[in-house]
């Protein structure tokens, strides 16, 4: 195994990671809430399409100014913030690695099916595990939670095995 | 519980900014981390370690606030047992994550970045999140 020095940007990783940690800390200290994206999104979905449980959080009125909705709004709007910051003379930021939209030729039936089934697995898996990379990975590990250590261990192992199969055996990715 | 919507908005924007700057919205960086058989991109480890370290301080401060401020309600998870549901869920999550190269945060930021795969992943992910909470699966 060799290090991919061509694509590894250590400064960006540190800065980005620190910002994520700052965000989670802000939300916990001020709002008293865990910055777990899957959990936040699930609660909003639950209010819109309830499963009719007796979970008190489900039955609480979710106004448009609910912290969850605003957090998600902030998340989706962050590219705008990035674009604004990119106007400043901070050269290093311009090297941030953004996702490149694949050409529309690559939108085959297989690829679209993979996006949909993969997305579904991310959703159902995170819901069952009660957390994802932000909830368990960032917040859970920061809280030294046993459950989160197990969750992170499991999803990283599962992901690495899956990628080995899809990239080196099936050559899909 | 105090709602603090403006703080939540800022926190969401900073979180997304962190994901973008660190490269975590780019599936190639995720694949690079997960591909231990190929050229390894350690970015994700650095991002996670840094995020956890900073959050660790945040957690300590929050715990101090819990002790000192009786009006502060902190919604911390209470469950401690490691369940089959946790392991199964994490396993499934990992498979989906490796296939798409995106987890929930990057998917939502990806919508804002006009990254077209996110427009397919997001609805499927929302469906999965919803199905995962169904009453039928409560006994898993």
Boltz contact constraints between the chains, C-beta under 6 A:
constraints:
  - contact:
      token1: [A, 1]
      token2: [B, 36]
      max_distance: 6.0
  - contact:
      token1: [A, 1]
      token2: [B, 40]
      max_distance: 6.0
  - contact:
      token1: [A, 2]
      token2: [B, 39]
      max_distance: 6.0
  - contact:
      token1: [A, 3]
      token2: [B, 40]
      max_distance: 6.0
  - contact:
      token1: [A, 4]
      token2: [B, 32]
      max_distance: 6.0
  - contact:
      token1: [A, 4]
      token2: [B, 39]
      max_distance: 6.0
  - contact:
      token1: [A, 4]
      token2: [B, 40]
      max_distance: 6.0
  - contact:
      token1: [A, 4]
      token2: [B, 41]
      max_distance: 6.0
  - contact:
      token1: [A, 7]
      token2: [B, 32]
      max_distance: 6.0
  - contact:
      token1: [A, 7]
      token2: [B, 41]
      max_distance: 6.0
  - contact:
      token1: [A, 8]
      token2: [B, 41]
      max_distance: 6.0
  - contact:
      token1: [A, 8]
      token2: [B, 43]
      max_distance: 6.0
  - contact:
      token1: [A, 12]
      token2: [B, 21]
      max_distance: 6.0
  - contact:
      token1: [A, 12]
      token2: [B, 22]
      max_distance: 6.0
  - contact:
      token1: [A, 12]
      token2: [B, 23]
      max_distance: 6.0
  - contact:
      token1: [A, 13]
      token2: [B, 22]
      max_distance: 6.0
  - contact:
      token1: [A, 13]
      token2: [B, 43]
      max_distance: 6.0
  - contact:
      token1: [A, 13]
      token2: [B, 46]
      max_distance: 6.0
  - contact:
      token1: [A, 13]
      token2: [B, 47]
      max_distance: 6.0
  - contact:
      token1: [A, 14]
      token2: [B, 50]
      max_distance: 6.0
  - contact:
      token1: [A, 15]
      token2: [B, 21]
      max_distance: 6.0
  - contact:
      token1: [A, 16]
      token2: [B, 18]
      max_distance: 6.0
  - contact:
      token1: [A, 16]
      token2: [B, 21]
      max_distance: 6.0
  - contact:
      token1: [A, 16]
      token2: [B, 22]
      max_distance: 6.0
  - contact:
      token1: [A, 16]
      token2: [B, 47]
      max_distance: 6.0
  - contact:
      token1: [A, 17]
      token2: [B, 22]
      max_distance: 6.0
  - contact:
      token1: [A, 17]
      token2: [B, 47]
      max_distance: 6.0
  - contact:
      token1: [A, 17]
      token2: [B, 50]
      max_distance: 6.0
  - contact:
      token1: [A, 17]
      token2: [B, 51]
      max_distance: 6.0
  - contact:
      token1: [A, 18]
      token2: [B, 50]
      max_distance: 6.0
  - contact:
      token1: [A, 18]
      token2: [B, 54]
      max_distance: 6.0
  - contact:
      token1: [A, 19]
      token2: [B, 14]
      max_distance: 6.0
  - contact:
      token1: [A, 19]
      token2: [B, 17]
      max_distance: 6.0
  - contact:
      token1: [A, 19]
      token2: [B, 18]
      max_distance: 6.0
  - contact:
      token1: [A, 20]
      token2: [B, 15]
      max_distance: 6.0
  - contact:
      token1: [A, 20]
      token2: [B, 18]
      max_distance: 6.0
  - contact:
      token1: [A, 20]
      token2: [B, 51]
      max_distance: 6.0
  - contact:
      token1: [A, 21]
      token2: [B, 51]
      max_distance: 6.0
  - contact:
      token1: [A, 21]
      token2: [B, 54]
      max_distance: 6.0
  - contact:
      token1: [A, 21]
      token2: [B, 55]
      max_distance: 6.0
  - contact:
      token1: [A, 22]
      token2: [B, 14]
      max_distance: 6.0
  - contact:
      token1: [A, 22]
      token2: [B, 54]
      max_distance: 6.0
  - contact:
      token1: [A, 23]
      token2: [B, 11]
      max_distance: 6.0
  - contact:
      token1: [A, 23]
      token2: [B, 14]
      max_distance: 6.0
  - contact:
      token1: [A, 23]
      token2: [B, 15]
      max_distance: 6.0
  - contact:
      token1: [A, 24]
      token2: [B, 55]
      max_distance: 6.0
  - contact:
      token1: [A, 25]
      token2: [B, 55]
      max_distance: 6.0
  - contact:
      token1: [A, 25]
      token2: [B, 58]
      max_distance: 6.0
  - contact:
      token1: [A, 26]
      token2: [B, 11]
      max_distance: 6.0
  - contact:
      token1: [A, 27]
      token2: [B, 11]
      max_distance: 6.0
  - contact:
      token1: [A, 28]
      token2: [B, 58]
      max_distance: 6.0
  - contact:
      token1: [A, 28]
      token2: [B, 62]
      max_distance: 6.0
  - contact:
      token1: [A, 29]
      token2: [B, 61]
      max_distance: 6.0
  - contact:
      token1: [A, 29]
      token2: [B, 62]
      max_distance: 6.0
  - contact:
      token1: [A, 30]
      token2: [B, 4]
      max_distance: 6.0
  - contact:
      token1: [A, 30]
      token2: [B, 7]
      max_distance: 6.0
  - contact:
      token1: [A, 31]
      token2: [B, 4]
      max_distance: 6.0
  - contact:
      token1: [A, 31]
      token2: [B, 8]
      max_distance: 6.0
  - contact:
      token1: [A, 32]
      token2: [B, 73]
      max_distance: 6.0
  - contact:
      token1: [A, 32]
      token2: [B, 74]
      max_distance: 6.0
  - contact:
      token1: [A, 32]
      token2: [B, 75]
      max_distance: 6.0
  - contact:
      token1: [A, 33]
      token2: [B, 75]
      max_distance: 6.0
  - contact:
      token1: [A, 37]
      token2: [B, 104]
      max_distance: 6.0
  - contact:
      token1: [A, 37]
      token2: [B, 105]
      max_distance: 6.0
  - contact:
      token1: [A, 38]
      token2: [B, 104]
      max_distance: 6.0
  - contact:
      token1: [A, 41]
      token2: [B, 129]
      max_distance: 6.0
  - contact:
      token1: [A, 42]
      token2: [B, 129]
      max_distance: 6.0
  - contact:
      token1: [A, 45]
      token2: [B, 129]
      max_distance: 6.0
  - contact:
      token1: [A, 45]
      token2: [B, 130]
      max_distance: 6.0
  - contact:
      token1: [A, 51]
      token2: [B, 133]
      max_distance: 6.0
  - contact:
      token1: [A, 51]
      token2: [B, 134]
      max_distance: 6.0
  - contact:
      token1: [A, 51]
      token2: [B, 135]
      max_distance: 6.0
  - contact:
      token1: [A, 65]
      token2: [B, 5]
      max_distance: 6.0
  - contact:
      token1: [A, 67]
      token2: [B, 3]
      max_distance: 6.0
  - contact:
      token1: [A, 67]
      token2: [B, 5]
      max_distance: 6.0
  - contact:
      token1: [A, 67]
      token2: [B, 8]
      max_distance: 6.0
  - contact:
      token1: [A, 70]
      token2: [B, 5]
      max_distance: 6.0
  - contact:
      token1: [A, 70]
      token2: [B, 8]
      max_distance: 6.0
  - contact:
      token1: [A, 70]
      token2: [B, 9]
      max_distance: 6.0
  - contact:
      token1: [A, 71]
      token2: [B, 8]
      max_distance: 6.0
  - contact:
      token1: [A, 71]
      token2: [B, 12]
      max_distance: 6.0
  - contact:
      token1: [A, 74]
      token2: [B, 9]
      max_distance: 6.0
  - contact:
      token1: [A, 74]
      token2: [B, 12]
      max_distance: 6.0
  - contact:
      token1: [A, 74]
      token2: [B, 13]
      max_distance: 6.0
  - contact:
      token1: [A, 75]
      token2: [B, 12]
      max_distance: 6.0
  - contact:
      token1: [A, 75]
      token2: [B, 15]
      max_distance: 6.0
  - contact:
      token1: [A, 75]
      token2: [B, 16]
      max_distance: 6.0
  - contact:
      token1: [A, 75]
      token2: [B, 108]
      max_distance: 6.0
  - contact:
      token1: [A, 75]
      token2: [B, 109]
      max_distance: 6.0
  - contact:
      token1: [A, 76]
      token2: [B, 108]
      max_distance: 6.0
  - contact:
      token1: [A, 76]
      token2: [B, 111]
      max_distance: 6.0
  - contact:
      token1: [A, 76]
      token2: [B, 112]
      max_distance: 6.0
  - contact:
      token1: [A, 78]
      token2: [B, 13]
      max_distance: 6.0
  - contact:
      token1: [A, 78]
      token2: [B, 16]
      max_distance: 6.0
  - contact:
      token1: [A, 78]
      token2: [B, 17]
      max_distance: 6.0
  - contact:
      token1: [A, 78]
      token2: [B, 109]
      max_distance: 6.0
  - contact:
      token1: [A, 79]
      token2: [B, 112]
      max_distance: 6.0
  - contact:
      token1: [A, 79]
      token2: [B, 113]
      max_distance: 6.0
  - contact:
      token1: [A, 81]
      token2: [B, 13]
      max_distance: 6.0
  - contact:
      token1: [A, 81]
      token2: [B, 17]
      max_distance: 6.0
  - contact:
      token1: [A, 82]
      token2: [B, 17]
      max_distance: 6.0
  - contact:
      token1: [A, 82]
      token2: [B, 20]
      max_distance: 6.0
  - contact:
      token1: [A, 96]
      token2: [B, 21]
      max_distance: 6.0
  - contact:
      token1: [A, 97]
      token2: [B, 23]
      max_distance: 6.0
  - contact:
      token1: [A, 97]
      token2: [B, 26]
      max_distance: 6.0
  - contact:
      token1: [A, 97]
      token2: [B, 29]
      max_distance: 6.0
  - contact:
      token1: [A, 98]
      token2: [B, 26]
      max_distance: 6.0
  - contact:
      token1: [A, 99]
      token2: [B, 25]
      max_distance: 6.0
  - contact:
      token1: [A, 99]
      token2: [B, 26]
      max_distance: 6.0
  - contact:
      token1: [A, 99]
      token2: [B, 115]
      max_distance: 6.0
  - contact:
      token1: [A, 101]
      token2: [B, 115]
      max_distance: 6.0
  - contact:
      token1: [A, 101]
      token2: [B, 116]
      max_distance: 6.0
  - contact:
      token1: [A, 114]
      token2: [B, 99]
      max_distance: 6.0
  - contact:
      token1: [A, 115]
      token2: [B, 117]
      max_distance: 6.0
  - contact:
      token1: [A, 115]
      token2: [B, 120]
      max_distance: 6.0
  - contact:
      token1: [A, 115]
      token2: [B, 121]
      max_distance: 6.0
  - contact:
      token1: [A, 116]
      token2: [B, 120]
      max_distance: 6.0
  - contact:
      token1: [A, 116]
      token2: [B, 124]
      max_distance: 6.0
  - contact:
      token1: [A, 118]
      token2: [B, 96]
      max_distance: 6.0
  - contact:
      token1: [A, 118]
      token2: [B, 99]
      max_distance: 6.0
  - contact:
      token1: [A, 118]
      token2: [B, 100]
      max_distance: 6.0
  - contact:
      token1: [A, 119]
      token2: [B, 100]
      max_distance: 6.0
  - contact:
      token1: [A, 119]
      token2: [B, 121]
      max_distance: 6.0
  - contact:
      token1: [A, 119]
      token2: [B, 124]
      max_distance: 6.0
  - contact:
      token1: [A, 119]
      token2: [B, 125]
      max_distance: 6.0
  - contact:
      token1: [A, 120]
      token2: [B, 124]
      max_distance: 6.0
  - contact:
      token1: [A, 120]
      token2: [B, 128]
      max_distance: 6.0
  - contact:
      token1: [A, 121]
      token2: [B, 92]
      max_distance: 6.0
  - contact:
      token1: [A, 121]
      token2: [B, 95]
      max_distance: 6.0
  - contact:
      token1: [A, 121]
      token2: [B, 96]
      max_distance: 6.0
  - contact:
      token1: [A, 122]
      token2: [B, 93]
      max_distance: 6.0
  - contact:
      token1: [A, 122]
      token2: [B, 96]
      max_distance: 6.0
  - contact:
      token1: [A, 122]
      token2: [B, 97]
      max_distance: 6.0
  - contact:
      token1: [A, 122]
      token2: [B, 125]
      max_distance: 6.0
  - contact:
      token1: [A, 123]
      token2: [B, 125]
      max_distance: 6.0
  - contact:
      token1: [A, 123]
      token2: [B, 128]
      max_distance: 6.0
  - contact:
      token1: [A, 123]
      token2: [B, 129]
      max_distance: 6.0
  - contact:
      token1: [A, 124]
      token2: [B, 128]
      max_distance: 6.0
  - contact:
      token1: [A, 124]
      token2: [B, 131]
      max_distance: 6.0
  - contact:
      token1: [A, 124]
      token2: [B, 132]
      max_distance: 6.0
  - contact:
      token1: [A, 125]
      token2: [B, 89]
      max_distance: 6.0
  - contact:
      token1: [A, 125]
      token2: [B, 92]
      max_distance: 6.0
  - contact:
      token1: [A, 125]
      token2: [B, 93]
      max_distance: 6.0
  - contact:
      token1: [A, 125]
      token2: [B, 96]
      max_distance: 6.0
  - contact:
      token1: [A, 126]
      token2: [B, 93]
      max_distance: 6.0
  - contact:
      token1: [A, 127]
      token2: [B, 129]
      max_distance: 6.0
  - contact:
      token1: [A, 127]
      token2: [B, 132]
      max_distance: 6.0
  - contact:
      token1: [A, 127]
      token2: [B, 133]
      max_distance: 6.0
  - contact:
      token1: [A, 128]
      token2: [B, 85]
      max_distance: 6.0
  - contact:
      token1: [A, 128]
      token2: [B, 89]
      max_distance: 6.0
  - contact:
      token1: [A, 128]
      token2: [B, 132]
      max_distance: 6.0
  - contact:
      token1: [A, 129]
      token2: [B, 86]
      max_distance: 6.0
  - contact:
      token1: [A, 129]
      token2: [B, 89]
      max_distance: 6.0
  - contact:
      token1: [A, 129]
      token2: [B, 90]
      max_distance: 6.0
  - contact:
      token1: [A, 129]
      token2: [B, 93]
      max_distance: 6.0
  - contact:
      token1: [A, 132]
      token2: [B, 103]
      max_distance: 6.0
  - contact:
      token1: [A, 132]
      token2: [B, 104]
      max_distance: 6.0
  - contact:
      token1: [A, 133]
      token2: [B, 103]
      max_distance: 6.0
  - contact:
      token1: [A, 134]
      token2: [B, 105]
      max_distance: 6.0
  - contact:
      token1: [A, 137]
      token2: [B, 48]
      max_distance: 6.0
  - contact:
      token1: [A, 138]
      token2: [B, 51]
      max_distance: 6.0
  - contact:
      token1: [A, 138]
      token2: [B, 52]
      max_distance: 6.0
  - contact:
      token1: [A, 138]
      token2: [B, 55]
      max_distance: 6.0
  - contact:
      token1: [A, 141]
      token2: [B, 52]
      max_distance: 6.0
  - contact:
      token1: [A, 142]
      token2: [B, 52]
      max_distance: 6.0
  - contact:
      token1: [A, 142]
      token2: [B, 55]
      max_distance: 6.0
  - contact:
      token1: [A, 142]
      token2: [B, 56]
      max_distance: 6.0
  - contact:
      token1: [A, 142]
      token2: [B, 59]
      max_distance: 6.0
  - contact:
      token1: [A, 143]
      token2: [B, 59]
      max_distance: 6.0
  - contact:
      token1: [A, 147]
      token2: [B, 82]
      max_distance: 6.0
  - contact:
      token1: [A, 147]
      token2: [B, 86]
      max_distance: 6.0
  - contact:
      token1: [A, 150]
      token2: [B, 82]
      max_distance: 6.0
  - contact:
      token1: [A, 151]
      token2: [B, 86]
      max_distance: 6.0
  - contact:
      token1: [A, 151]
      token2: [B, 90]
      max_distance: 6.0
  - contact:
      token1: [A, 154]
      token2: [B, 87]
      max_distance: 6.0
  - contact:
      token1: [A, 154]
      token2: [B, 90]
      max_distance: 6.0
  - contact:
      token1: [A, 154]
      token2: [B, 91]
      max_distance: 6.0
  - contact:
      token1: [A, 155]
      token2: [B, 90]
      max_distance: 6.0
  - contact:
      token1: [A, 155]
      token2: [B, 93]
      max_distance: 6.0
  - contact:
      token1: [A, 155]
      token2: [B, 94]
      max_distance: 6.0
  - contact:
      token1: [A, 158]
      token2: [B, 91]
      max_distance: 6.0
  - contact:
      token1: [A, 158]
      token2: [B, 94]
      max_distance: 6.0
  - contact:
      token1: [A, 158]
      token2: [B, 95]
      max_distance: 6.0
  - contact:
      token1: [A, 159]
      token2: [B, 34]
      max_distance: 6.0
  - contact:
      token1: [A, 159]
      token2: [B, 94]
      max_distance: 6.0
  - contact:
      token1: [A, 159]
      token2: [B, 97]
      max_distance: 6.0
  - contact:
      token1: [A, 159]
      token2: [B, 98]
      max_distance: 6.0
  - contact:
      token1: [A, 160]
      token2: [B, 34]
      max_distance: 6.0
  - contact:
      token1: [A, 160]
      token2: [B, 36]
      max_distance: 6.0
  - contact:
      token1: [A, 162]
      token2: [B, 95]
      max_distance: 6.0
  - contact:
      token1: [A, 162]
      token2: [B, 98]
      max_distance: 6.0
  - contact:
      token1: [A, 163]
      token2: [B, 34]
      max_distance: 6.0
  - contact:
      token1: [A, 163]
      token2: [B, 35]
      max_distance: 6.0
  - contact:
      token1: [A, 163]
      token2: [B, 98]
      max_distance: 6.0
  - contact:
      token1: [A, 164]
      token2: [B, 37]
      max_distance: 6.0
  - contact:
      token1: [A, 168]
      token2: [B, 37]
      max_distance: 6.0
